[in-house]
Amino acid sequence: MKLITEKMGDVAVIRLSVTSLDVANVAAFKEAMAPIVERESKIVLDLASLEFIDSSGLGALLSCLRKLCGKGGDLKLCALSNAVRTVFELVRMHRVVDIVADRNEAILRFT
């Protein structure tokens, strides 16, 4: 899975290149994210291209969050579509991970 990475100061902004994060590609997502989570502590995931996420995708995001929090870091999500935002709200994950409108707001939340 291709992840587009951009550094904004000490924050890594990661943009997904897929329209769904589900059981079919979650292993590739975890593999691609592992080195980023290892070297970074502040990560913004730009989910603008994401149209669908299932429970395995949610689990993968929680895993990233848990690893980052374990080393004093954090994960912010931005640019969620209405459909993806609804999934987060249905499982109350919006209470666990910080979701903001856009990448600039997400970066500012780290300061």
Backbone as a ProteinNet text record, in pm:
[ID]
protein_1_A
[PRIMARY]
MKLITEKMGDVAVIRLSVTSLDVANVAAFKEAMAPIVERESKIVLDLASLEFIDSSGLGALLSCLRKLCGKGGDLKLCALSNAVRTVFELVRMHRVVDIVADRNEAILRFT
[TERTIARY]
83.8	0	88.1	52	127.6	70.4	158.1	122.9	204.3	138.5	207.7	239.8	369.8	415.2	471.2	433.4	481.6	512.2	626.2	662.5	624.7	553.5	517.1	573.4	696.2	764.8	795.2	746.8	770.2	651.1	556.4	437.3	446.6	421.8	416.9	271.1	245.8	111.8	112.3	25.6	18.7	-114.8	-107.6	-228.4	-240	-356.1	-380.2	-406.7	-365.7	-387.1	-497.7	-577.4	-683.1	-818.8	-925.7	-1060.2	-1126.8	-1065.3	-1121.2	-1008.4	-1038	-946.2	-1026.3	-1001.7	-1082.4	-997.4	-1063.2	-993.1	-904.3	-939	-861.8	-724.8	-711.5	-585	-527.7	-589.3	-543.4	-402.4	-366.1	-230.7	-127	-155.8	-64.1	-55.8	-167.6	-167.7	-79.6	-96.8	-16.7	132.1	163.9	303.6	363	285.2	333.3	345.1	255.2	255.5	360	399.2	489	616.6	692	814.4	787.4	674.7	639.7	607.8	529.9	493.8	617.6	713.8	837.3	920.3	929.6	1019.6	950.6	819	746.2	667.7	639.8	554.9	427.1	426.8	308.5	267.5	151.1	106.2	-35.9	-55.1	-187.9	-217.1	-329	-373.5	-480	-450.2	-543.7	-624.6	-751.9	-837.1	-931.8	-894.2	-980.5	-1020.5	-932.7	-963.6	-1044.3	-1053.8	-1119.6	-1272.1	-1334.7	-1480.2	-1544.4	-1463.4	-1517.2	-1412.3	-1456.9	-1370.2	-1452.7	-1391.9	-1461.2	-1392.7	-1436.2	-1383.5	-1234.3	-1185.1	-1041.8	-962.5	-1015.7	-952.2	-951.5	-1064	-1070.3	-969.1	-958	-861.6	-718.6	-688.1	-553.6	-521.8	-619.2	-599.1	-580	-658.4	-642.4	-505.9	-457.2	-324.8	-216.9	-227.7	-133.2	-142.3	-263.8	-283.5	-222	-244.6	-192.1	-38.8	23.5	170	224.2	159.3	204.3	187.9	73.6	49.4	146.8	185.1	279.1	415.6	448.2	577.7	561.2	444.3	421.2	375.5	338.2	293.1	142.1	92.5	-52.1	-82.4	-207.3	-257.8	-380.8	-385.9	-502.3	-550.9	-680.8	-740.8	-806.1	-798	-862.4	-924.9	-1013.9	-1077.2	-1158.4	-1232.5	-1315	-1441	-1477.2	-1603	-1717.4	-1836.4	-1953	-1973.1	-1952.8	-1973.1	-1872.7	-1747.4	-1643.3	-1664.7	-1698.4	-1725.5	-1840.5	-1941.6	-2055.9	-2012.8	-1924	-1873.4	-1802.1	-1716.8	-1646	-1745	-1850.3	-1948.5	-2031.9	-2065.4	-2144.3	-2073.9	-1943.4	-1867.8	-1802.9	-1839.3	-1791.4	-1639.5	-1577.9	-1433.6	-1395	-1490.7	-1463.5	-1432.9	-1462.5	-1429.7	-1288.1	-1229	-1097	-987.3	-1016.1	-915.6	-965.8	-873	-905.2	-932.2	-1054.5	-1094	-1120.1	-1052.6	-1067.6	-1097.2	-1135.6	-1180.1	-1068.6	-952.6	-847.2	-709.7	-610.4	-474.1	-416.3	-447	-393.1	-442.9	-571.5	-627.3	-565.7	-545.2	-485.4	-343.8	-267	-129.2	-130	-221.3	-229.6	-265.7	-338.5	-376.9	-257.7	-145.8	-25.1	52.2	22.3	97.9	35.2
-117.9	0	124	218.2	341.9	445.2	497.8	605.7	727.5	840.3	963.1	1036	1053.5	1112.2	1251	1341.2	1479	1524	1587.6	1639.3	1786.4	1818.7	1956.9	1987	2036	2054	1918.5	1894.9	1765.1	1670.2	1704.2	1622.7	1555	1424.7	1350.2	1344	1392.8	1387.2	1274.7	1176.6	1058.5	1059.2	1048.8	1043.2	903.7	842.5	710.8	724.2	623.6	625.1	528.6	483.1	385.9	445.3	383.9	431.3	350.2	236.7	157.1	101.5	89.5	26.9	-83.8	-205.6	-319.4	-445.6	-556.6	-683	-717.3	-668.3	-699.1	-631	-515.4	-443.1	-398	-439.7	-393.2	-442.5	-560.6	-611.6	-523.8	-483.5	-395.4	-258.5	-209.3	-82	-90.7	-196.2	-213.1	-222.1	-294.7	-310.4	-176.7	-96.8	33.1	133.4	123.5	218.1	184.7	59.4	16.7	100.9	119.6	199.4	346.8	397.9	537.7	554.6	462.1	467.9	450.9	372.8	352.7	480.3	555.3	671	802.9	810	935.1	923.6	1038.3	1037.1	1117.7	1207.2	1287.7	1259.9	1196.6	1157.9	1207.8	1266.7	1302.6	1210.8	1140.5	1058.3	1135.9	1169.3	1239.1	1131.7	1121.1	1014.9	1066	1173.2	1233.6	1135.2	1044.8	951.3	830.5	812.7	694	706.5	608.8	606.7	499	399.2	287.2	238	203.6	141.2	36.5	-79.1	-182.2	-199.1	-297.8	-316.6	-348.3	-417.6	-446.1	-317.7	-228.4	-98.9	-14.6	-15.4	56.5	-0.6	-132.2	-197.8	-159.5	-147.4	-108.3	34.6	124	261.2	265.3	185	177.9	124.3	28.3	-27.2	80.4	161.7	272.5	370.6	404.6	497.1	443.7	317.1	254	257.7	226.4	228.5	369.5	466.6	605.3	655.2	628.5	671.8	604.6	481.6	408.6	473.3	554.3	622.6	773.9	815	957.2	1036.4	968.4	1035.8	1038.2	1074.9	1080.2	1070.5	1039.3	1025.4	1112.6	1189.1	1270.2	1226.2	1228.2	1194.7	1319.6	1336	1451.9	1414.9	1502.6	1495.8	1368.4	1325.6	1205.8	1235.9	1143.7	1155.6	1133.1	1170.9	1150.3	1003	916	772.8	716.8	755.8	706.9	766.3	892.5	958	887.3	847.1	776.3	645.5	571.8	446.2	473.3	575.8	611.9	645.1	716.6	755.8	636.2	546.1	428	341.7	329.5	246.9	332.5	459.7	555.8	574.1	547	563.3	711	796.2	939.7	994.1	916	954.8	911.7	825.7	770.3	842	873.3	937	1076	1169.3	1307.8	1318.5	1361.2	1377	1524.6	1578.6	1720.6	1737.1	1857.6	1883.9	1871.6	1932.5	1932.4	1918	1898.6	1872.3	1989.5	2112.5	2228.4	2232	2206.6	2202.6	2087.9	1974.4	1859.8	1891.2	1955.9	1992.4	2089.9	2185.5	2284.1	2219.2	2109.6	2041.1	1978.7	1963.8	1910.1	2016.3	2144.6	2250.7	2293.5
0	0	0	-83	-92.7	3.7	87.7	178.4	138.4	120.8	85.5	215.5	242.6	368.5	345.1	432.8	426	569	588.5	720.6	730	836.9	866.8	1004.6	1008.4	1136	1195.3	1316.7	1380.5	1366.8	1279.2	1256.1	1120.1	1118	991.8	946.2	826.1	767.8	665.3	686.9	601.6	527.8	395.8	314.4	254.1	272.8	215.2	65.6	-10.4	-154.7	-196.4	-99.9	-127.7	-90.3	-144.3	-113.1	-2.5	33.1	142	228.1	357.2	451.2	517.3	468.9	513.9	519.9	541.4	559.2	439.8	322.2	201.7	198.1	262.8	253.6	388.1	498.1	629.3	662.1	618.9	644.7	574	452.5	378.3	446	498.9	570.7	695	773	894.5	861.3	755.4	713.6	670.9	598	551.9	666.9	764.8	877.2	983.2	995.7	1104.4	1112.9	1004.9	1018.4	1049.5	1002.4	1029.2	1177.2	1232.4	1374.3	1461.3	1414.4	1490.4	1499.6	1390	1389.4	1424.6	1413.5	1439.7	1570.3	1631.7	1751.1	1730.4	1632.6	1602.8	1458.9	1444	1310.1	1285.8	1168	1119	1001.7	1007.8	894.7	818.6	694.4	606.6	533.9	569.7	515.1	406.8	338.1	235.9	126.5	88.8	-20.2	27	157.5	212.7	204.3	138.9	125.6	212.3	255.1	332.8	431.9	551.4	651.2	725.4	753	829.2	964.7	1041.4	1176.4	1176.9	1075.1	1071.4	1045.8	965.9	943.2	1069.8	1140.8	1268.6	1367.3	1370.1	1458.8	1426.1	1297.5	1256.5	1301.5	1291.8	1338.3	1489.2	1561.1	1707	1745.4	1670.2	1695.6	1679.9	1575.5	1555.9	1672	1711.1	1822.5	1950.7	1978.4	2100.3	2102.1	1989	1981.3	1999.7	1937.8	1950.9	2094.1	2154.1	2292.2	2388.3	2359.2	2442.4	2449.3	2350	2351	2362.9	2412.3	2437	2316.5	2209.7	2088.3	2078.1	1960.5	1939.1	1789.9	1761.6	1625.4	1611	1503	1469.3	1332.1	1312.4	1183.4	1126.6	994.4	933.6	799.8	756	623.7	602.8	704.6	692	611	522.6	450.1	548.8	509.9	597.6	630	530.7	551.8	652.7	638.2	729.4	867.9	875.3	1005.4	1076.8	1003.9	1062.5	1126.5	1061.3	1117.7	1249.6	1252.6	1375.8	1487.6	1453.4	1554.1	1600.5	1509.7	1546.7	1650.7	1637.5	1732.8	1842.2	1843.4	1943.8	1943.6	1831.9	1822	1812.9	1778.7	1775	1914.1	2017.2	2154.3	2193.2	2112.8	2142.7	2065.1	1941.9	1855.3	1815.4	1807.8	1774.3	1624.7	1588.9	1448.8	1423.6	1321.9	1289.7	1140.9	1104.3	967.4	864	891.2	789.9	854	769.2	817.8	895.5	855.7	928.1	1072.3	1089.6	1225.3	1305	1239.8	1307.5	1354.2	1269.6	1305.6	1422.9	1419.5	1528.1	1660.5	1658.2	1782.4	1853.2	1783.9	1845.4	1922.6	1899.3	1965.5	2095.5
[MASK]
+++++++++++++++++++++++++++++++++++++++++++++++++++++++++++++++++++++++++++++++++++++++++++++++++++++++++++++++

